[in-house]
Amino acid sequence: MVGRISVGASIVKIGDLVKFRLRSSWLGIIVDETPGTMKLKTVEWLHISGSVSRGAYKEKDLELINANR
């Protein structure tokens, strides 16, 4: 089940599978969290070509696909 991150609560955690809200084909795993008001999450993205990239994104721009709990 896909759930949207609620404002004011930190739902995504390290190890969770997420997608980028603006590009639904982007799937990745949260690998780091940066504390602060922006709630940045470092995501390791797996591309269809098999390559991997990393980037930091605001928590509000990510959608939870599957929680690692």
Contacts in CASP RR format, 6 or more apart in sequence:
PFRMAT RR
TARGET T0000
AUTHOR 0000-0000-0000
METHOD contacts of the structure
MODEL  1
MVGRISVGASIVKIGDLVKFRLRSSWLGIIVDETPGTMKLKTVEWLHISG
SVSRGAYKEKDLELINANR
2 19 0 8 1.000
2 63 0 8 1.000
2 64 0 8 1.000
2 65 0 8 1.000
3 63 0 8 1.000
3 64 0 8 1.000
4 63 0 8 1.000
4 64 0 8 1.000
5 11 0 8 1.000
5 12 0 8 1.000
5 59 0 8 1.000
5 60 0 8 1.000
5 62 0 8 1.000
5 63 0 8 1.000
5 64 0 8 1.000
7 60 0 8 1.000
10 39 0 8 1.000
10 59 0 8 1.000
11 64 0 8 1.000
11 67 0 8 1.000
12 18 0 8 1.000
12 30 0 8 1.000
12 41 0 8 1.000
12 59 0 8 1.000
12 62 0 8 1.000
12 64 0 8 1.000
13 30 0 8 1.000
13 33 0 8 1.000
13 67 0 8 1.000
13 68 0 8 1.000
13 69 0 8 1.000
14 30 0 8 1.000
14 31 0 8 1.000
14 32 0 8 1.000
14 33 0 8 1.000
14 68 0 8 1.000
15 29 0 8 1.000
15 30 0 8 1.000
15 31 0 8 1.000
15 68 0 8 1.000
16 29 0 8 1.000
16 30 0 8 1.000
16 64 0 8 1.000
16 65 0 8 1.000
16 66 0 8 1.000
16 67 0 8 1.000
16 68 0 8 1.000
17 27 0 8 1.000
17 28 0 8 1.000
17 29 0 8 1.000
17 64 0 8 1.000
17 65 0 8 1.000
17 66 0 8 1.000
17 68 0 8 1.000
18 27 0 8 1.000
18 28 0 8 1.000
18 29 0 8 1.000
18 30 0 8 1.000
18 41 0 8 1.000
18 43 0 8 1.000
18 62 0 8 1.000
18 63 0 8 1.000
18 64 0 8 1.000
18 65 0 8 1.000
19 25 0 8 1.000
19 26 0 8 1.000
19 27 0 8 1.000
19 28 0 8 1.000
19 62 0 8 1.000
19 63 0 8 1.000
19 65 0 8 1.000
20 26 0 8 1.000
20 43 0 8 1.000
20 45 0 8 1.000
20 57 0 8 1.000
20 61 0 8 1.000
20 62 0 8 1.000
20 63 0 8 1.000
21 60 0 8 1.000
21 61 0 8 1.000
21 62 0 8 1.000
21 63 0 8 1.000
22 61 0 8 1.000
25 48 0 8 1.000
26 45 0 8 1.000
27 45 0 8 1.000
27 46 0 8 1.000
27 65 0 8 1.000
28 43 0 8 1.000
28 44 0 8 1.000
28 45 0 8 1.000
28 46 0 8 1.000
29 43 0 8 1.000
29 44 0 8 1.000
29 46 0 8 1.000
30 41 0 8 1.000
30 42 0 8 1.000
30 43 0 8 1.000
30 62 0 8 1.000
31 42 0 8 1.000
31 43 0 8 1.000
31 44 0 8 1.000
31 54 0 8 1.000
32 41 0 8 1.000
32 42 0 8 1.000
33 39 0 8 1.000
33 40 0 8 1.000
33 41 0 8 1.000
33 42 0 8 1.000
34 40 0 8 1.000
34 41 0 8 1.000
34 42 0 8 1.000
34 56 0 8 1.000
38 58 0 8 1.000
39 58 0 8 1.000
39 59 0 8 1.000
39 60 0 8 1.000
40 56 0 8 1.000
40 57 0 8 1.000
40 58 0 8 1.000
40 59 0 8 1.000
41 56 0 8 1.000
41 57 0 8 1.000
41 58 0 8 1.000
41 59 0 8 1.000
41 62 0 8 1.000
42 54 0 8 1.000
42 55 0 8 1.000
42 56 0 8 1.000
43 54 0 8 1.000
43 55 0 8 1.000
43 56 0 8 1.000
43 57 0 8 1.000
43 62 0 8 1.000
44 52 0 8 1.000
44 53 0 8 1.000
44 54 0 8 1.000
44 55 0 8 1.000
45 52 0 8 1.000
45 53 0 8 1.000
45 54 0 8 1.000
45 55 0 8 1.000
46 52 0 8 1.000
47 53 0 8 1.000
END
